[in-house]
Every structure is written in C-alpha cells, then in structure tokens.
Amino acid sequence: MAVLVTGGARSGKSSFAEKLAMQGCERGIYIATSHIYDEEMRERVGLHRQTRLSSGYPWDTREEPFRLCGLLNQLDESGEEAVVLVDCLTLWLSNWLLRYEGEENASALVMDCVEELVDTVSRYRGQLILVTNEVGDGIVPEYPLGRRFRDLAGRMNQRLAEVCEQVFLVTVGIPIELKSIAYRLGESGSKQS
C-alpha cells in the first residue's frame, strides 16, 4: 500500500509520516533523498537523524538522491518485512532538475523520471510512505528555474496522488486524509454543474 504525505514547509508532514510508519510495521527503511551542500543542510539532516534515533524505532537509513526507483524495486523484490519511508520527493525532484538544468528539454527529462517513479510506486507491493512538499500555494517564483520546479512538483504530486491509496495533507501539524473525502465528478450522488 502506497501513501502520499504532503504539506508546506514545517507543517509536520515528516513527523506524521514517521509516526504513521511506526504504526505499520516493526521496523522501517528510511530513504533520504537530500544532498548535503552546506552547513545549514548538514544541521537539518543531523536533526532528522537524531529524531529517528531517539524514537526507539529500528530505522535502517539509506541515502539515495537519484536512483530511487532502482532502490524501491530492489526492496520490493527482496520481500523485506519493513515499511519504507521516502523523505522527500521534492528534494529528489530538485536533484534531477539541477542535473538536467542546462538541457533544452529539461522538463521532459525530469518528467520521464517522475513517470518512472509513478510506475514503480503503482507496482510496489509492500508498505510505502512518500513525503513531498506542497509548493504551489505560495507566491509565483521570480526566476524561471523556480517556476519550472514549482510546476514539475505540482505535476509529480498529482501523478503520485493518483496511484497512492491514501493521500494526507498536513497543515499546522494536523493530518487530513484527502482521497476519502475527495469530490468525484460524474459519480452517482455527486452534484455536477
């Protein structure tokens, strides 16, 4: 079962995803997608590691900034009895966007990576929790790369929400499951305009 957890910066989404994972299985595999570029990022990563260590839950942390699909396929084929938590997909997306930034068809190349991920998630047989950021609620970014990132993240989140069984929006630390309350056009009992 795949679950998508989204929300804004400091919304509580990672904390919620970790707690959700701890309820689902006796041990977890935490896939970190970030690159450490500077001291501030090193401190953030260290804080996340310390939080996981202090939880008492047996996390096996793996770092994979690019080849997420390959790692998920490997874990799925191994049949390990563990919940897999990926934190976070917008960092993974950013890694690919920065890698392809100079290419003329950068958006298409990144969307190919996203579609591969969507396919991998849709076939995943174990317990999988994906954390992402809701980046489209703020101001329009000033620079083209920022706008491209915002648009790609929105498309990625929509595609993953389609294949995940549950989608949680976390805001001010409160998780709300969206798929169960989603308005569905064209279904009996739904109002259409």
ChimeraX attribute file (.defattr): number of C-alpha atoms within 10 A of each C-alpha:
attribute: neighborCount
match mode: 1-to-1
recipient: residues
	/A:1	16
	/A:2	22
	/A:3	23
	/A:4	24
	/A:5	27
	/A:6	28
	/A:7	23
	/A:8	18
	/A:9	14
	/A:10	13
	/A:11	18
	/A:12	18
	/A:13	26
	/A:14	24
	/A:15	16
	/A:16	18
	/A:17	23
	/A:18	24
	/A:19	13
	/A:20	15
	/A:21	23
	/A:22	19
	/A:23	10
	/A:24	15
	/A:25	14
	/A:26	13
	/A:27	18
	/A:28	23
	/A:29	20
	/A:30	22
	/A:31	22
	/A:32	21
	/A:33	23
	/A:34	21
	/A:35	16
	/A:36	12
	/A:37	8
	/A:38	8
	/A:39	9
	/A:40	10
	/A:41	13
	/A:42	13
	/A:43	12
	/A:44	12
	/A:45	16
	/A:46	12
	/A:47	12
	/A:48	13
	/A:49	13
	/A:50	11
	/A:51	13
	/A:52	18
	/A:53	12
	/A:54	8
	/A:55	12
	/A:56	9
	/A:57	16
	/A:58	15
	/A:59	22
	/A:60	13
	/A:61	15
	/A:62	13
	/A:63	16
	/A:64	17
	/A:65	19
	/A:66	19
	/A:67	13
	/A:68	21
	/A:69	18
	/A:70	14
	/A:71	15
	/A:72	20
	/A:73	15
	/A:74	12
	/A:75	18
	/A:76	19
	/A:77	12
	/A:78	9
	/A:79	10
	/A:80	14
	/A:81	15
	/A:82	22
	/A:83	22
	/A:84	28
	/A:85	25
	/A:86	25
	/A:87	24
	/A:88	20
	/A:89	25
	/A:90	23
	/A:91	20
	/A:92	23
	/A:93	23
	/A:94	21
	/A:95	18
	/A:96	20
	/A:97	22
	/A:98	14
	/A:99	13
	/A:100	16
	/A:101	16
	/A:102	9
	/A:103	12
	/A:104	9
	/A:105	10
	/A:106	17
	/A:107	18
	/A:108	13
	/A:109	15
	/A:110	23
	/A:111	18
	/A:112	12
	/A:113	21
	/A:114	24
	/A:115	14
	/A:116	15
	/A:117	21
	/A:118	21
	/A:119	15
	/A:120	17
	/A:121	23
	/A:122	16
	/A:123	14
	/A:124	17
	/A:125	15
	/A:126	19
	/A:127	18
	/A:128	23
	/A:129	24
	/A:130	22
	/A:131	23
	/A:132	26
	/A:133	23
	/A:134	18
	/A:135	19
	/A:136	15
	/A:137	9
	/A:138	9
	/A:139	7
	/A:140	11
	/A:141	13
	/A:142	8
	/A:143	8
	/A:144	9
	/A:145	13
	/A:146	12
	/A:147	14
	/A:148	15
	/A:149	21
	/A:150	21
	/A:151	14
	/A:152	21
	/A:153	24
	/A:154	16
	/A:155	14
	/A:156	22
	/A:157	23
	/A:158	11
	/A:159	16
	/A:160	23
	/A:161	21
	/A:162	14
	/A:163	18
	/A:164	20
	/A:165	14
	/A:166	17
	/A:167	24
	/A:168	22
	/A:169	21
	/A:170	24
	/A:171	16
	/A:172	12
	/A:173	15
	/A:174	13
	/A:175	19
	/A:176	15
	/A:177	15
	/A:178	13
	/A:179	15
	/A:180	11
	/A:181	8
	/A:182	8
	/A:183	11
	/A:184	12
	/A:185	11
	/A:186	9
	/A:187	9
	/A:188	8
	/A:189	8
	/A:190	10
	/A:191	10
	/A:192	9
	/A:193	4
